[in-house]
């Protein structure tokens, strides 16, 4: 209990005496006022949670320890942000293109046509191929996993899927090819 009070007192002294220096250091690291203040907030929370006497210096907390924490925390945040940024932008549309709702409508119409054609094929002798096609495309399983679940070989599965795809290519328009 006494250590906790001592820690809080030292953090208070650090805040009162060295806040300007910490803020300036954080601004030099982040190049942004808001990010610098967030970084200092993270530091204060970290110091409260860590609570080890190793970071004490005289009546406050070791400021070089704080500076190293700010640097390391910022570097880790940037690295994590860049990883997320790279994966997020992988499928992002270019900003100069205007979103086209007509394309969505065309794709949905084509999807409906494919579903109608598949429904029509279930009444013909091709119904087993259609069921394999639906099983494969409606699940997250690989072709081999679907074939193993049903009890057929992968090549049979592949040939049936290929025949249905060929049939759909000839009967349904492709919405991704411009007219």
ZAKOL-826199 format. One record per residue (C-alpha): residue number from 0; x, y, z. Coordinates in nm, 3 decimals. Example, Ala and Ser with C-alpha at 12.3 -4.5 7.8 and 13.67 -1.06 7.14 Angstrom:
# ZAKOL-826199
<atom><num>0</num><x>1.230</x><y>-0.450</y><z>0.780</z></atom>
<atom><num>1</num><x>1.367</x><y>-0.106</y><z>0.714</z></atom>
//
This chain:
# ZAKOL-826199
<atom><num>0</num><x>0.000</x><y>0.000</y><z>0.000</z></atom>
<atom><num>1</num><x>0.285</x><y>0.236</y><z>0.091</z></atom>
<atom><num>2</num><x>0.464</x><y>0.158</y><z>-0.238</z></atom>
<atom><num>3</num><x>0.149</x><y>0.244</y><z>-0.430</z></atom>
<atom><num>4</num><x>0.130</x><y>0.586</y><z>-0.262</z></atom>
<atom><num>5</num><x>0.500</x><y>0.642</y><z>-0.328</z></atom>
<atom><num>6</num><x>0.452</x><y>0.553</y><z>-0.695</z></atom>
<atom><num>7</num><x>0.157</x><y>0.790</y><z>-0.733</z></atom>
<atom><num>8</num><x>0.355</x><y>1.070</y><z>-0.565</z></atom>
<atom><num>9</num><x>0.651</x><y>1.016</y><z>-0.797</z></atom>
<atom><num>10</num><x>0.427</x><y>1.012</y><z>-1.106</z></atom>
<atom><num>11</num><x>0.268</x><y>1.335</y><z>-0.984</z></atom>
<atom><num>12</num><x>0.613</x><y>1.493</y><z>-0.944</z></atom>
<atom><num>13</num><x>0.709</x><y>1.370</y><z>-1.291</z></atom>
<atom><num>14</num><x>0.394</x><y>1.523</y><z>-1.436</z></atom>
<atom><num>15</num><x>0.435</x><y>1.856</y><z>-1.259</z></atom>
<atom><num>16</num><x>0.810</x><y>1.903</y><z>-1.313</z></atom>
<atom><num>17</num><x>0.870</x><y>1.737</y><z>-1.646</z></atom>
<atom><num>18</num><x>0.542</x><y>1.752</y><z>-1.841</z></atom>
<atom><num>19</num><x>0.664</x><y>2.026</y><z>-2.075</z></atom>
<atom><num>20</num><x>0.984</x><y>1.835</y><z>-2.146</z></atom>
<atom><num>21</num><x>0.790</x><y>1.510</y><z>-2.201</z></atom>
<atom><num>22</num><x>0.545</x><y>1.687</y><z>-2.431</z></atom>
<atom><num>23</num><x>0.824</x><y>1.844</y><z>-2.634</z></atom>
<atom><num>24</num><x>1.005</x><y>1.510</y><z>-2.656</z></atom>
<atom><num>25</num><x>0.687</x><y>1.334</y><z>-2.765</z></atom>
<atom><num>26</num><x>0.621</x><y>1.605</y><z>-3.027</z></atom>
<atom><num>27</num><x>0.972</x><y>1.557</y><z>-3.163</z></atom>
<atom><num>28</num><x>0.907</x><y>1.185</y><z>-3.191</z></atom>
<atom><num>29</num><x>0.553</x><y>1.195</y><z>-3.333</z></atom>
<atom><num>30</num><x>0.550</x><y>1.530</y><z>-3.517</z></atom>
<atom><num>31</num><x>0.188</x><y>1.571</y><z>-3.405</z></atom>
<atom><num>32</num><x>0.040</x><y>1.737</y><z>-3.093</z></atom>
<atom><num>33</num><x>-0.250</x><y>1.496</y><z>-3.044</z></atom>
<atom><num>34</num><x>-0.033</x><y>1.188</y><z>-3.094</z></atom>
<atom><num>35</num><x>0.220</x><y>1.334</y><z>-2.848</z></atom>
<atom><num>36</num><x>-0.047</x><y>1.380</y><z>-2.580</z></atom>
<atom><num>37</num><x>-0.177</x><y>1.027</y><z>-2.639</z></atom>
<atom><num>38</num><x>0.176</x><y>0.895</y><z>-2.607</z></atom>
<atom><num>39</num><x>0.223</x><y>1.073</y><z>-2.274</z></atom>
<atom><num>40</num><x>-0.110</x><y>0.932</y><z>-2.153</z></atom>
<atom><num>41</num><x>0.011</x><y>0.583</y><z>-2.247</z></atom>
<atom><num>42</num><x>0.332</x><y>0.650</y><z>-2.055</z></atom>
<atom><num>43</num><x>0.145</x><y>0.753</y><z>-1.740</z></atom>
<atom><num>44</num><x>-0.079</x><y>0.445</y><z>-1.755</z></atom>
<atom><num>45</num><x>0.225</x><y>0.225</y><z>-1.812</z></atom>
<atom><num>46</num><x>0.410</x><y>0.375</y><z>-1.516</z></atom>
<atom><num>47</num><x>0.109</x><y>0.323</y><z>-1.289</z></atom>
<atom><num>48</num><x>0.075</x><y>-0.039</y><z>-1.398</z></atom>
<atom><num>49</num><x>0.447</x><y>-0.121</y><z>-1.388</z></atom>
<atom><num>50</num><x>0.519</x><y>0.034</y><z>-1.048</z></atom>
<atom><num>51</num><x>0.878</x><y>-0.082</y><z>-1.013</z></atom>
<atom><num>52</num><x>1.136</x><y>0.109</y><z>-0.805</z></atom>
<atom><num>53</num><x>1.398</x><y>0.058</y><z>-1.079</z></atom>
<atom><num>54</num><x>1.254</x><y>0.352</y><z>-1.269</z></atom>
<atom><num>55</num><x>1.281</x><y>0.593</y><z>-0.974</z></atom>
<atom><num>56</num><x>1.534</x><y>0.873</y><z>-0.982</z></atom>
<atom><num>57</num><x>1.572</x><y>1.112</y><z>-0.688</z></atom>
<atom><num>58</num><x>1.223</x><y>1.233</y><z>-0.604</z></atom>
<atom><num>59</num><x>1.069</x><y>1.156</y><z>-0.945</z></atom>
<atom><num>60</num><x>1.089</x><y>0.890</y><z>-1.212</z></atom>
<atom><num>61</num><x>1.387</x><y>0.853</y><z>-1.444</z></atom>
<atom><num>62</num><x>1.313</x><y>1.083</y><z>-1.738</z></atom>
<atom><num>63</num><x>1.546</x><y>0.896</y><z>-1.974</z></atom>
<atom><num>64</num><x>1.347</x><y>0.582</y><z>-1.901</z></atom>
<atom><num>65</num><x>1.034</x><y>0.775</y><z>-1.997</z></atom>
<atom><num>66</num><x>1.196</x><y>0.905</y><z>-2.316</z></atom>
<atom><num>67</num><x>1.299</x><y>0.553</y><z>-2.419</z></atom>
<atom><num>68</num><x>0.946</x><y>0.433</y><z>-2.351</z></atom>
<atom><num>69</num><x>0.803</x><y>0.710</y><z>-2.572</z></atom>
<atom><num>70</num><x>1.038</x><y>0.619</y><z>-2.856</z></atom>
<atom><num>71</num><x>0.974</x><y>0.247</y><z>-2.834</z></atom>
<atom><num>72</num><x>0.598</x><y>0.286</y><z>-2.800</z></atom>
<atom><num>73</num><x>0.584</x><y>0.517</y><z>-3.102</z></atom>
<atom><num>74</num><x>0.797</x><y>0.286</y><z>-3.317</z></atom>
<atom><num>75</num><x>0.578</x><y>-0.012</y><z>-3.225</z></atom>
<atom><num>76</num><x>0.264</x><y>0.187</y><z>-3.303</z></atom>
<atom><num>77</num><x>0.398</x><y>0.297</y><z>-3.642</z></atom>
<atom><num>78</num><x>0.507</x><y>-0.055</y><z>-3.737</z></atom>
<atom><num>79</num><x>0.167</x><y>-0.195</y><z>-3.639</z></atom>
<atom><num>80</num><x>-0.013</x><y>0.086</y><z>-3.823</z></atom>
<atom><num>81</num><x>0.193</x><y>0.026</y><z>-4.138</z></atom>
<atom><num>82</num><x>0.117</x><y>-0.346</y><z>-4.132</z></atom>
<atom><num>83</num><x>-0.254</x><y>-0.275</y><z>-4.101</z></atom>
<atom><num>84</num><x>-0.233</x><y>-0.004</y><z>-4.365</z></atom>
<atom><num>85</num><x>-0.065</x><y>-0.236</y><z>-4.615</z></atom>
<atom><num>86</num><x>-0.324</x><y>-0.509</y><z>-4.570</z></atom>
<atom><num>87</num><x>-0.617</x><y>-0.266</y><z>-4.565</z></atom>
<atom><num>88</num><x>-0.515</x><y>-0.093</y><z>-4.888</z></atom>
<atom><num>89</num><x>-0.465</x><y>-0.418</y><z>-5.075</z></atom>
<atom><num>90</num><x>-0.825</x><y>-0.428</y><z>-5.199</z></atom>
<atom><num>91</num><x>-0.913</x><y>-0.061</y><z>-5.176</z></atom>
<atom><num>92</num><x>-1.056</x><y>0.105</y><z>-5.487</z></atom>
<atom><num>93</num><x>-0.872</x><y>0.406</y><z>-5.627</z></atom>
<atom><num>94</num><x>-1.004</x><y>0.729</y><z>-5.478</z></atom>
<atom><num>95</num><x>-1.050</x><y>0.904</y><z>-5.812</z></atom>
<atom><num>96</num><x>-1.310</x><y>0.653</y><z>-5.931</z></atom>
<atom><num>97</num><x>-1.674</x><y>0.723</y><z>-5.853</z></atom>
<atom><num>98</num><x>-1.865</x><y>0.428</y><z>-5.711</z></atom>
<atom><num>99</num><x>-2.102</x><y>0.290</y><z>-5.972</z></atom>
<atom><num>100</num><x>-2.430</x><y>0.149</y><z>-5.844</z></atom>
<atom><num>101</num><x>-2.527</x><y>0.031</y><z>-6.192</z></atom>
<atom><num>102</num><x>-2.244</x><y>-0.223</y><z>-6.179</z></atom>
<atom><num>103</num><x>-2.383</x><y>-0.359</y><z>-5.853</z></atom>
<atom><num>104</num><x>-2.726</x><y>-0.392</y><z>-6.010</z></atom>
<atom><num>105</num><x>-2.578</x><y>-0.566</y><z>-6.313</z></atom>
<atom><num>106</num><x>-2.384</x><y>-0.808</y><z>-6.091</z></atom>
<atom><num>107</num><x>-2.693</x><y>-0.884</y><z>-5.881</z></atom>
<atom><num>108</num><x>-2.899</x><y>-0.945</y><z>-6.195</z></atom>
<atom><num>109</num><x>-2.633</x><y>-1.184</y><z>-6.323</z></atom>
<atom><num>110</num><x>-2.624</x><y>-1.360</y><z>-5.987</z></atom>
<atom><num>111</num><x>-3.001</x><y>-1.402</y><z>-5.999</z></atom>
<atom><num>112</num><x>-2.975</x><y>-1.541</y><z>-6.354</z></atom>
<atom><num>113</num><x>-2.714</x><y>-1.794</y><z>-6.242</z></atom>
<atom><num>114</num><x>-2.931</x><y>-1.900</y><z>-5.949</z></atom>
<atom><num>115</num><x>-3.234</x><y>-1.939</y><z>-6.178</z></atom>
<atom><num>116</num><x>-3.029</x><y>-2.144</y><z>-6.425</z></atom>
<atom><num>117</num><x>-2.899</x><y>-2.366</y><z>-6.146</z></atom>
<atom><num>118</num><x>-3.254</x><y>-2.412</y><z>-6.020</z></atom>
<atom><num>119</num><x>-3.367</x><y>-2.506</y><z>-6.373</z></atom>
<atom><num>120</num><x>-3.078</x><y>-2.755</y><z>-6.406</z></atom>
<atom><num>121</num><x>-3.187</x><y>-2.935</y><z>-6.087</z></atom>
<atom><num>122</num><x>-3.490</x><y>-3.064</y><z>-6.281</z></atom>
<atom><num>123</num><x>-3.270</x><y>-3.213</y><z>-6.557</z></atom>
<atom><num>124</num><x>-3.026</x><y>-3.502</y><z>-6.561</z></atom>
<atom><num>125</num><x>-2.749</x><y>-3.260</y><z>-6.460</z></atom>
<atom><num>126</num><x>-2.885</x><y>-3.222</y><z>-6.109</z></atom>
<atom><num>127</num><x>-2.594</x><y>-3.412</y><z>-5.942</z></atom>
<atom><num>128</num><x>-2.343</x><y>-3.174</y><z>-6.101</z></atom>
<atom><num>129</num><x>-2.548</x><y>-2.877</y><z>-5.984</z></atom>
<atom><num>130</num><x>-2.559</x><y>-3.008</y><z>-5.628</z></atom>
<atom><num>131</num><x>-2.178</x><y>-3.054</y><z>-5.631</z></atom>
<atom><num>132</num><x>-2.141</x><y>-2.701</y><z>-5.768</z></atom>
<atom><num>133</num><x>-2.366</x><y>-2.559</y><z>-5.496</z></atom>
<atom><num>134</num><x>-2.190</x><y>-2.757</y><z>-5.222</z></atom>
<atom><num>135</num><x>-1.851</x><y>-2.631</y><z>-5.334</z></atom>
<atom><num>136</num><x>-1.941</x><y>-2.265</y><z>-5.382</z></atom>
<atom><num>137</num><x>-2.165</x><y>-2.235</y><z>-5.077</z></atom>
<atom><num>138</num><x>-1.901</x><y>-2.371</y><z>-4.840</z></atom>
<atom><num>139</num><x>-1.557</x><y>-2.250</y><z>-4.735</z></atom>
<atom><num>140</num><x>-1.413</x><y>-2.594</y><z>-4.802</z></atom>
<atom><num>141</num><x>-1.161</x><y>-2.675</y><z>-5.071</z></atom>
<atom><num>142</num><x>-1.253</x><y>-2.892</y><z>-5.365</z></atom>
<atom><num>143</num><x>-1.071</x><y>-3.188</y><z>-5.208</z></atom>
<atom><num>144</num><x>-1.252</x><y>-3.143</y><z>-4.874</z></atom>
<atom><num>145</num><x>-1.593</x><y>-3.135</y><z>-5.045</z></atom>
<atom><num>146</num><x>-1.502</x><y>-3.442</y><z>-5.252</z></atom>
<atom><num>147</num><x>-1.390</x><y>-3.629</y><z>-4.940</z></atom>
<atom><num>148</num><x>-1.711</x><y>-3.540</y><z>-4.754</z></atom>
<atom><num>149</num><x>-1.923</x><y>-3.675</y><z>-5.038</z></atom>
<atom><num>150</num><x>-1.702</x><y>-3.975</y><z>-5.105</z></atom>
<atom><num>151</num><x>-1.589</x><y>-3.904</y><z>-5.461</z></atom>
<atom><num>152</num><x>-1.244</x><y>-3.841</y><z>-5.602</z></atom>
<atom><num>153</num><x>-1.108</x><y>-3.492</y><z>-5.665</z></atom>
<atom><num>154</num><x>-1.089</x><y>-3.537</y><z>-6.042</z></atom>
<atom><num>155</num><x>-1.459</x><y>-3.629</y><z>-6.061</z></atom>
<atom><num>156</num><x>-1.541</x><y>-3.321</y><z>-5.856</z></atom>
<atom><num>157</num><x>-1.324</x><y>-3.105</y><z>-6.080</z></atom>
<atom><num>158</num><x>-1.477</x><y>-3.234</y><z>-6.403</z></atom>
<atom><num>159</num><x>-1.833</x><y>-3.183</y><z>-6.277</z></atom>
<atom><num>160</num><x>-1.756</x><y>-2.827</y><z>-6.165</z></atom>
<atom><num>161</num><x>-1.589</x><y>-2.755</y><z>-6.498</z></atom>
<atom><num>162</num><x>-1.893</x><y>-2.876</y><z>-6.694</z></atom>
<atom><num>163</num><x>-2.133</x><y>-2.660</y><z>-6.489</z></atom>
<atom><num>164</num><x>-1.905</x><y>-2.356</y><z>-6.524</z></atom>
<atom><num>165</num><x>-1.890</x><y>-2.405</y><z>-6.901</z></atom>
<atom><num>166</num><x>-2.267</x><y>-2.433</y><z>-6.916</z></atom>
<atom><num>167</num><x>-2.311</x><y>-2.116</y><z>-6.709</z></atom>
<atom><num>168</num><x>-2.062</x><y>-1.926</y><z>-6.927</z></atom>
<atom><num>169</num><x>-2.266</x><y>-2.006</y><z>-7.237</z></atom>
<atom><num>170</num><x>-2.608</x><y>-1.929</y><z>-7.086</z></atom>
<atom><num>171</num><x>-2.547</x><y>-1.637</y><z>-6.847</z></atom>
<atom><num>172</num><x>-2.380</x><y>-1.308</y><z>-6.933</z></atom>
<atom><num>173</num><x>-2.062</x><y>-1.215</y><z>-6.747</z></atom>
<atom><num>174</num><x>-2.123</x><y>-0.889</y><z>-6.553</z></atom>
<atom><num>175</num><x>-1.752</x><y>-0.812</y><z>-6.532</z></atom>
<atom><num>176</num><x>-1.701</x><y>-0.786</y><z>-6.906</z></atom>
<atom><num>177</num><x>-1.801</x><y>-0.447</y><z>-7.042</z></atom>
<atom><num>178</num><x>-2.055</x><y>-0.450</y><z>-7.321</z></atom>
//
